[in-house]
Amino acid sequence: MEYKFSDRVSNLKPSAIREIFKYAADPSVVSLSAGNPSPDAFPTKEIAEISAKVLAEDPISVLQYSVSEGYAPLRKHLAEYMKKEHNTGSDNDDILITTGAQQIMDLCSKALVNEGEVVICEAPSFIGSLNTFRSYNAKLVGVPVEPDGMNTEKLEEALKANPNAKLIYTIPNFQNPSGVTMSLEKRKKVYELAKKYGVLIIEDNPYGDLRYSGEYVPNIKSLDTDGIVIYAGSFSKVISPGMRVAYTIAPKPIFQKLVVCKQGNDVHTNIWSQYVCDEFITKYDFNAHLARLREIYTKKASFCMELLDKYCAPKITYHKIDGGLFIWCDLPEDIDMPKFCRELVLKKVCVVPGNAFLTDENETCHSFRINFSTPTDEQLERGIKILGEYANSL
Ligand SMILES: Cc1ncc(COP(=O)(O)O)c(C=O)c1O
């Protein structure tokens, strides 16, 4: 049988990261390629307690079908929390619970982007979102990321050159994969440009709570007096990715369309997971939990950067981070980065080649991404030592 796939998906390739995960599954390989939370960052005891209680006392409430908008108490508590802590969301917005933030990109593409319309993304950007936009046949236009966020002159050029641009997709805090945080000045500029050119912004912020140093920068959504920002938050990096609970705060007319689109996707997000998240953020000390995560990751991030200084200089340089789970590393231009990453796997270390995160994967790239949250300290030291020794031998 010759399978004839739809135009939407026939050009889609398996994600380079998933391909690399095949090697990462080999226990003798040190994987610096994942983006998983550290095993000791999960509130397992609390999740077990909450689940046991509800299953004993009111099981049908979490086993029955539910509403597409999401578990009402969780929506209410999140809306209050985001307003109080981050001045994010207004009376003109509503909040939808989604199955991971990944689903927000899917619902926004479905609701807002026609085939061939442009989504402006940071270059590099999160591969999962890029692939979702691609699956709707959006045209991706990349705007380079600088140490203080996307280049706003290039953003304006992209907006001028693409009058059919629909969305600007940005990850302003501890960007995946570059680790960069956008300055407040640039956030304001991106907002102004979006307004000027009549384009919506998706602000994807799964790492915002994981700041280890530097000053808090307000969300772009907190500037949104014109109803042009769709905010994406997720519990994946602060409670559990397996529970698949995320949320979007969007202008009401967009929220309503996203709800209709979600009905066709998965009816609603797992109600049991939503219930557990709600109990955890309201009945336990969520801010103390976040502080504990920051403590775990501050140590791991500093350790990782010390190892990079110790083993990788001078051939590998890297960008210091203030938060998040990733460090972006650069090789000298005379080293073929994709070949370097392939050969590194044979030396039992796995990193993600940087071109996987570009809007055009065929563009030349001399960078790669490493993650420090998943490996143990012993694995980090072993992996980075091999990485540095190999780069410096070339
Ligand atoms: C920037 C970014 N957005 C979205 C996601 C998807 O997260 P979720 O598990 O909430 O679907 C990730 C996951 O790594 C991410 O890095």
The ligand as a Gaussian input file, in Angstrom:
#p B3LYP/6-31G(d) Opt

LIG

0 1
 C        9.594000      26.564000      25.324000
 C        8.717000      25.381000      25.539000
 N        7.403000      25.494000      25.291000
 C        6.565000      24.478000      25.470000
 C        7.022000      23.259000      25.919000
 C        6.044000      22.137000      26.057000
 O        5.767000      21.933000      27.386000
 P        4.530000      21.064000      27.881000
 O        5.135000      19.881000      28.574000
 O        3.780000      21.959000      28.791000
 O        3.740000      20.659000      26.675000
 C        8.385000      23.074000      26.200000
 C        8.883000      21.783000      26.647000
 O       10.043000      21.522000      26.780000
 C        9.254000      24.180000      25.998000
 O       10.567000      24.091000      26.231000

